[in-house]
Each structure stands twice: as structure tokens, then as C-alpha cells.
Amino acid sequence: MGKYFGTDGFRGEANIGLTVEHAFKVGRFLGWYYGKNAGENKKCKIVIGKDTRRSSYMFEYALCAGLTASGADAYLLHVTTTPSVSYVTRTEDFDCGIMISASHNPYYDNGIKLINTNGEKMDETTIEKVEEYIDSQNDVPYALKEKIGRTVDYSAGRNRYIGYLISLALCSYKDMKVGLDCANGSSWMIAKSVFDALGAKTYVISAEPDGTNINMNCGSTHIESLQKFVKENNLDVGFAFDGDADRCIAVDEKGNVINGDLILYICGTYMKKIGKLENNTVVTTVMSNLGLYKAFDSEDIRYEKTNVGDKYVYENMSKNGHRIGGEQSGHIIFSNYATTGDGILTAIKLMEVIIEKKLPLSKLAEPVHIFPQVLKNIKVIDKKAAQEDGEVKKAVGEVAERLGDNGRILVRESGTEPLVRVMVEAQSDELCAQYVDYVCDVIRNRGYEA
């Protein structure tokens, strides 16, 4: 991870950690960098999407100013989802894509995500060059005369993405009562259009963005809103997205949460049944629940574990030809159809299983026994030093030995914040809390807490 860009882009509080000057310089560099290789008579083309945060407009204009000043044409999708930017970038000959979003963070944060021409998260080499330019006193040339770039209204690209999603559904949703929680974010105009077109009786909440209510007590990080909504309206299923709609968490007809691990199980086992689980393997992260792995063992399905971040999941899938992977948090990647997590696509694939197997979502998830899990974050002065400390390592080893095959402990650093995360899975909540507190206390006693 670099100075500015973490595992999911350049993120910070608007006008504090991430400023318009940062955005302008990102635009200046990318416009010049891709423009210098575009050829004499070919303009550099970069597509931009944004979520519903008030500051997203400010960053959009700053990026556009930088890009056009360096000679690039900026194509504006306006309010849209991260996966739609990925789709448009890879299918419509753009040099790269930019998404303005801080995902599931509160409205006062924002972020800049960079996407390469293949619709994948930008490679580290290019990101390092962007960061070098941000901190450098050296400038890149300004475009002059007819070389100056322009902005283009490109809402048509977003509409083509909606059409693409609809085309991926293999069956009608007629008579299905579906709830959608759009987190007052990027999916607020897109998700309902897709489900209505597929014949569902669609019920929507949190689709009235005002610039400051994105993710506020709604969406995939506040699933209780959708749980209540599904039960009160006797819906067949509910889907909650996050601010930029690259995540999906589902709610079954009883109001139970179906998280990313359960989605991986339901879709993975179905794909195996219909002969589409390439390599008989599902890609997970180290945060996936032990219960998921035991359920996969029962189904004779192999799995691989990556570092946390859908970027790492996709890298593994791309390298090894795997077809499904994701995170407990709801980033699910279906590599036949997308190069990043896509919440609406995930909902479509879950609907396929429900309809084709003629079973409610609760039954599809029933074989997985999720182990109790407790996760605590400690704000620290040095993430790496805290993890490498001998006494901390000793405490982690003791817990792992006591848990044996009936649980596990994971200590890792946050990719976006000055936090160490301590997670324990065990056979009871009490054991989880006991062991998490034990390790957290050691970290504090060693003087690492900020």
C-alpha cells in the first residue's frame, strides 16, 4: 500500500485527508500519462462515475479540470456504481476509469478509485507513479489550443450497463416480492430499474439520497433496516447494497442475514451442480468463517484464501481461472461477467438459485453452521510493530493452541485506517470475547494503543 492509495483507493475525509488539490493532480497526471501514449490523432479517454455524497461533485469537477488541462477527454457517467464504471471502461475502449466514492464510509468521507482499461483495479506500478506526482514539485505539460480536452455527458454508458445486467438474468422474477435497500447511494436509480424489468414486485427503501444520508442507518452495513422491512412486508427476499453498490448482503424470507460467506456457499454449490464451478474451487479471504470451510468440505468443494480485499480475490481468480470468489462483507465476484465485486449482479445470481431450485433463501443457507465470531479494532501508533511484537505473537499463539480445530484467531492490520483488527471464531460468543480481549489487552499493555 502506498502513501495515499490503500487497498480500495485514495480515501479520506473530504477537504482534510482528500482535497480538491489531490483530485486535480490525479487528473493532471492520468490525462498526461495516458495521453502521451495515445498516438498523434487519438485523444485519451477517461470515464468517471460518482456516488451520492455532497463532496462527489466537487471531486468530479476537480478531476475533470485536471484531465482536460492535460489533454484528456472526460466522459461523465454521473451518479452510478463502481461496477458500472468497471464495465464501461473495459467494454467501450477507455484508457482508464475513475470512481469517486468512499464505499460504505460515512458521507463526509470520500475516495478516488482507479480502474485500468480492462476494468480491473489499477496496478501498483501506475498508482506509485500517481503518488510520486502528487508529492512532486515537477509538473507535467499543459495541453494547448486544440489539444485541450473536453467533458462529455455519458449517461448512455450507465444505461448500457443496466441493459447488460438485465441480459444476465436467466429467468423471470414474476410474482417474487423483492426488497432493495439502496443505502441512499449509487444504486438508487439502477437497482429498481433492473428488478422491475425482470418482473419482480419491487419494494425499495433508502433510495432518497440528499448528499449527507448515504449509508446512514441503511445499506449493507446496517442490515437491520432491511431485516425489519422484509418481515413487515412479507417479502420473499431482500438485498442491501453499500454506497457504491459493489457489495450485496441478502436477507431471507424470515429476516435472517445472508452474508457474503453464505452467498459464496449458495452460489458455489449451485455452480458445481450445473457444471460451472471451474476448478471446483471458490476463492475466499482469510476473514471467511470457519463454518463456510466446513460446509465446503462436506460438499467436496475446494477453496483458496487471500488477503482481505476484493482486489486480492480477483487477482487469485484471474491467475488461476476460478469463477467465483468474494468476501464475508458482500464483495462477490463472478469472473465470467465482471472484474470487480458487483452488488446488483450478486443479487441476480442469488435470484437464479432461488428460482431454479424452487427453495426459499433460508433453506439454501441451512447447511452452513456459522461459528460465532468477535472482531475488535484497536487504534494503534504502529500497525506493523504491534503485530510483530514478541509478546503479542506469543498471546496469539496461545489462543490458537487452545482453540485447536474448533476455532481460529486472526490478527491483521487495516488497509485503510491506523487499526489492528483482532478476530476470533470459537464455539461460543463468550469464548470469542474472552480470547479477543486477552490479545487486545496484550497490545495495549505493550504500549501500542494510540
MIVORO-596149 format. One record per residue (C-alpha): residue in three letters; z, y, x. Coordinates in steps of 0.1 Angstrom, whole numbers, padded with zeros to 4 digits, always signed. Layout:
alaZYX;...
END
This chain:
met+0000+0000+0000;gly-0009+0035+0012;lys+0010+0068+0011;tyr-0004+0078-0023;phe-0021+0047-0038;gly+0001+0018-0048;thr-0008-0015-0065;asp-0021+0003-0096;gly-0035+0036-0083;phe-0021+0070-0074;arg+0008+0076-0097;gly+0035+0103-0101;glu+0049+0130-0124;ala+0022+0154-0133;asn+0022+0185-0111;ile+0051+0171-0090;gly+0041+0138-0075;leu+0005+0140-0086;thr-0011+0175-0087;val-0044+0190-0096;glu-0050+0197-0059;his-0047+0159-0053;ala-0072+0152-0081;phe-0096+0179-0068;lys-0095+0164-0033;val-0100+0128-0046;gly-0131+0141-0065;arg-0144+0161-0035;phe-0141+0130-0012;leu-0156+0105-0036;gly-0185+0127-0046;trp-0194+0133-0009;tyr-0186+0097+0002;tyr-0209+0080-0024;gly-0234+0109-0024;lys-0242+0106+0014;asn-0254+0070+0008;ala-0272+0077-0025;gly-0306+0084-0010;glu-0327+0116-0009;asn-0337+0117-0046;lys-0308+0098-0061;lys-0277+0115-0075;cys-0243+0100-0070;lys-0230+0090-0105;ile-0193+0085-0112;val-0178+0077-0146;ile-0144+0090-0158;gly-0121+0079-0186;lys-0086+0091-0195;asp-0057+0082-0217;thr-0040+0105-0243;arg-0014+0122-0220;arg-0015+0160-0222;ser-0020+0162-0184;ser-0050+0139-0185;tyr-0073+0168-0195;met-0061+0188-0165;phe-0067+0160-0141;glu-0101+0153-0157;tyr-0112+0188-0151;ala-0099+0188-0115;leu-0117+0156-0107;cys-0149+0169-0123;ala-0147+0201-0102;gly-0143+0181-0070;leu-0170+0157-0078;thr-0196+0182-0089;ala-0187+0205-0059;ser-0196+0176-0036;gly-0229+0170-0055;ala-0220+0141-0078;asp-0227+0139-0115;ala-0195+0131-0135;tyr-0200+0111-0167;leu-0172+0116-0192;leu-0161+0087-0215;his-0132+0109-0227;val-0102+0091-0242;thr-0108+0054-0235;thr-0093+0023-0220;thr-0091+0012-0184;pro-0111-0020-0190;ser-0139+0001-0207;val-0142+0022-0175;ser-0145-0010-0156;tyr-0171-0024-0180;val-0192+0007-0180;thr-0190+0011-0142;arg-0203-0024-0135;thr-0229-0026-0162;glu-0245+0008-0160;asp-0252+0014-0123;phe-0224+0038-0114;asp-0213+0043-0078;cys-0176+0041-0089;gly-0153+0047-0118;ile-0121+0067-0123;met-0094+0062-0149;ile-0068+0088-0155;ser-0037+0071-0167;ala-0001+0061-0158;ser-0004+0029-0179;his+0030+0021-0195;asn+0048+0050-0179;pro+0062+0080-0200;tyr+0039+0108-0209;tyr+0050+0132-0182;asp+0037+0108-0155;asn+0000+0103-0148;gly-0022+0085-0124;ile-0056+0080-0109;lys-0071+0045-0107;leu-0102+0040-0087;ile-0128+0013-0096;asn-0156+0001-0074;thr-0193-0003-0085;asn-0186-0040-0095;gly-0159-0029-0120;glu-0131-0041-0097;lys-0101-0022-0083;met-0111-0002-0053;asp-0109-0019-0019;glu-0082-0008+0005;thr-0106+0005+0031;thr-0121+0031+0008;ile-0086+0040-0005;glu-0074+0046+0030;lys-0103+0070+0036;val-0094+0089+0004;glu-0058+0092+0016;glu-0069+0104+0050;tyr-0090+0131+0034;ile-0061+0142+0011;asp-0039+0149+0042;ser-0066+0161+0065;gln-0074+0197+0074;asn-0110+0188+0078;asp-0133+0194+0049;val-0165+0177+0036;pro-0196+0197+0029;tyr-0201+0215-0004;ala-0232+0209-0024;leu-0256+0239-0026;lys-0283+0250-0050;glu-0299+0222-0069;lys-0276+0197-0051;ile-0246+0208-0071;gly-0235+0181-0096;arg-0230+0184-0134;thr-0208+0168-0161;val-0224+0146-0188;asp-0208+0137-0221;tyr-0209+0099-0220;ser-0191+0088-0252;ala-0221+0064-0257;gly-0207+0043-0229;arg-0175+0038-0248;asn-0194+0028-0279;arg-0213+0002-0259;tyr-0180-0012-0247;ile-0168-0016-0283;gly-0201-0034-0291;tyr-0195-0057-0262;leu-0160-0066-0273;ile-0173-0074-0309;ser-0200-0096-0294;leu-0174-0118-0276;ala-0157-0129-0308;leu-0169-0164-0318;cys-0156-0163-0354;ser-0149-0141-0383;tyr-0113-0128-0389;lys-0118-0127-0427;asp-0085-0130-0446;met-0065-0126-0414;lys-0038-0099-0416;val-0036-0084-0381;gly-0012-0057-0369;leu-0021-0034-0340;asp+0003-0013-0321;cys-0018+0012-0301;ala+0010+0028-0282;asn-0003+0062-0291;gly-0026+0056-0262;ser-0062+0047-0251;ser-0068+0020-0277;trp-0060+0042-0307;met-0097+0047-0317;ile-0111+0015-0303;ala-0089-0015-0313;lys-0091-0009-0351;ser-0129-0004-0349;val-0132-0039-0333;phe-0109-0057-0356;asp-0123-0041-0387;ala-0159-0050-0376;leu-0147-0086-0372;gly-0135-0088-0408;ala-0097-0086-0403;lys-0073-0069-0427;thr-0061-0045-0401;tyr-0028-0027-0401;val-0022-0001-0374;ile+0009+0017-0360;ser+0013+0042-0332;ala-0022+0055-0334;glu-0014+0092-0338;pro-0014+0105-0302;asp-0002+0141-0296;gly-0002+0142-0258;thr+0036+0135-0255;asn+0042+0103-0275;ile+0022+0078-0255;asn+0044+0046-0250;met+0073+0063-0268;asn+0093+0035-0286;cys+0060+0017-0292;gly+0033-0004-0275;ser+0037-0035-0253;thr+0069-0021-0235;his+0087-0015-0268;ile+0076-0046-0287;glu+0104-0043-0313;ser+0084-0018-0333;leu+0056-0043-0338;gln+0080-0072-0345;lys+0095-0053-0373;phe+0061-0042-0386;val+0047-0078-0386;lys+0077-0092-0405;glu+0079-0063-0431;asn+0042-0067-0439;asn+0040-0105-0438;leu+0012-0103-0412;asp-0004-0133-0396;val-0002-0119-0361;gly+0003-0086-0342;phe-0010-0072-0309;ala+0006-0045-0289;phe-0012-0026-0261;asp+0001-0003-0234;gly-0010+0033-0227;asp-0044+0024-0211;ala-0048-0009-0230;asp-0052-0032-0200;arg-0021-0052-0213;cys-0015-0071-0245;ile+0017-0086-0258;ala+0015-0105-0291;val+0039-0111-0320;asp+0037-0143-0340;glu+0039-0145-0378;lys+0077-0150-0376;gly+0082-0119-0354;asn+0087-0137-0321;val+0073-0122-0289;ile+0044-0139-0273;asn+0043-0125-0238;gly+0018-0129-0210;asp+0031-0163-0199;leu+0028-0177-0234;ile-0007-0162-0237;leu-0017-0179-0205;tyr-0004-0212-0218;ile-0021-0209-0252;cys-0054-0198-0238;gly-0053-0220-0207;thr-0046-0253-0227;tyr-0073-0244-0252;met-0098-0237-0225;lys-0090-0271-0210;lys-0096-0288-0243;ile-0130-0272-0248;gly-0140-0278-0212;lys-0140-0242-0200;leu-0109-0242-0177;glu-0128-0241-0144;asn-0109-0260-0116;asn-0083-0270-0141;thr-0063-0240-0128;val-0045-0210-0142;val-0036-0181-0119;thr-0001-0166-0123;thr+0021-0142-0104;val+0055-0150-0088;met+0071-0134-0118;ser+0059-0160-0143;asn+0086-0180-0160;leu+0097-0215-0147;gly+0092-0227-0182;leu+0055-0219-0180;tyr+0051-0241-0149;lys+0069-0270-0165;ala+0047-0267-0196;phe+0016-0267-0174;asp+0029-0298-0156;ser+0032-0316-0189;glu-0005-0307-0197;asp-0016-0317-0162;ile-0029-0282-0155;arg-0027-0268-0120;tyr-0016-0232-0113;glu-0015-0208-0084;lys+0009-0179-0078;thr+0000-0145-0064;asn+0020-0113-0056;val+0027-0092-0086;gly-0002-0071-0097;asp-0034-0080-0117;lys-0053-0068-0086;tyr-0040-0098-0067;val-0045-0121-0096;tyr-0082-0111-0098;glu-0087-0114-0060;asn-0075-0150-0062;met-0097-0158-0093;ser-0127-0142-0077;lys-0122-0160-0044;asn-0117-0195-0059;gly-0138-0193-0091;his-0109-0196-0115;arg-0115-0184-0151;ile-0081-0173-0164;gly-0051-0156-0149;gly-0025-0129-0155;glu+0010-0116-0156;gln+0040-0120-0178;ser+0037-0083-0186;gly+0005-0090-0205;his-0023-0083-0180;ile-0046-0112-0187;ile-0080-0116-0170;phe-0108-0137-0184;ser-0132-0135-0154;asn-0162-0147-0174;tyr-0160-0115-0194;ala-0141-0089-0174;thr-0130-0079-0139;thr-0096-0065-0149;gly-0069-0070-0175;asp-0081-0061-0210;gly-0057-0060-0239;ile-0082-0060-0267;leu-0102-0088-0251;thr-0070-0108-0248;ala-0063-0103-0285;ile-0098-0115-0293;lys-0093-0147-0272;leu-0060-0154-0288;met-0075-0150-0323;glu-0102-0175-0313;val-0075-0201-0306;ile-0055-0194-0338;ile-0087-0197-0359;glu-0103-0226-0342;lys-0071-0247-0340;lys-0061-0237-0375;leu-0025-0232-0364;pro-0002-0202-0365;leu+0007-0185-0332;ser+0043-0198-0334;lys+0031-0234-0333;leu+0007-0227-0304;ala+0035-0214-0283;glu+0061-0240-0293;pro+0056-0264-0263;val+0068-0238-0238;his+0106-0236-0232;ile+0111-0202-0216;phe+0140-0202-0192;pro+0165-0173-0196;gln+0156-0145-0172;val+0175-0115-0160;leu+0159-0087-0139;lys+0177-0058-0124;asn+0163-0029-0104;ile+0182-0012-0076;lys+0171+0022-0063;val+0172+0019-0025;ile+0167+0041+0005;asp+0145+0015+0023;lys+0129-0013+0003;lys+0118-0034+0033;ala+0151-0031+0052;ala+0171-0041+0021;gln+0151-0073+0017;glu+0151-0082+0054;asp+0188-0077+0059;gly+0205-0109+0071;glu+0234-0108+0046;val+0210-0102+0017;lys+0189-0131+0027;lys+0219-0153+0030;ala+0231-0144-0005;val+0196-0151-0019;gly+0196-0185-0001;glu+0230-0194-0016;val+0218-0186-0051;ala+0186-0206-0046;glu+0205-0236-0034;arg+0229-0235-0064;leu+0201-0233-0089;gly+0181-0262-0074;asp+0153-0273-0097;asn+0169-0258-0128;gly+0162-0222-0119;arg+0150-0198-0093;ile+0157-0164-0077;leu+0131-0138-0067;val+0138-0106-0048;arg+0108-0082-0043;glu+0100-0046-0038;ser+0084-0024-0065;gly+0048-0015-0057;thr+0051+0020-0073;glu+0088+0030-0071;pro+0116+0030-0045;leu+0132-0001-0061;val+0141-0036-0051;arg+0139-0060-0081;val+0162-0089-0083;met+0152-0116-0108;val+0170-0149-0116;glu+0159-0176-0140;ala+0185-0202-0150;gln+0196-0224-0179;ser+0218-0197-0195;asp+0219-0159-0196;glu+0254-0160-0182;leu+0243-0178-0151;cys+0213-0154-0146;ala+0235-0123-0149;gln+0262-0138-0126;tyr+0237-0145-0098;val+0217-0113-0102;asp+0249-0092-0100;tyr+0260-0112-0069;val+0229-0103-0049;cys+0228-0067-0062;asp+0264-0063-0051;val+0255-0075-0016;ile+0226-0050-0014;arg+0250-0022-0025;asn+0277-0033-0001;arg+0253-0032+0028;gly+0246+0005+0021;tyr+0210+0003+0008;glu+0215+0018-0026;ala+0201+0053-0030;
END
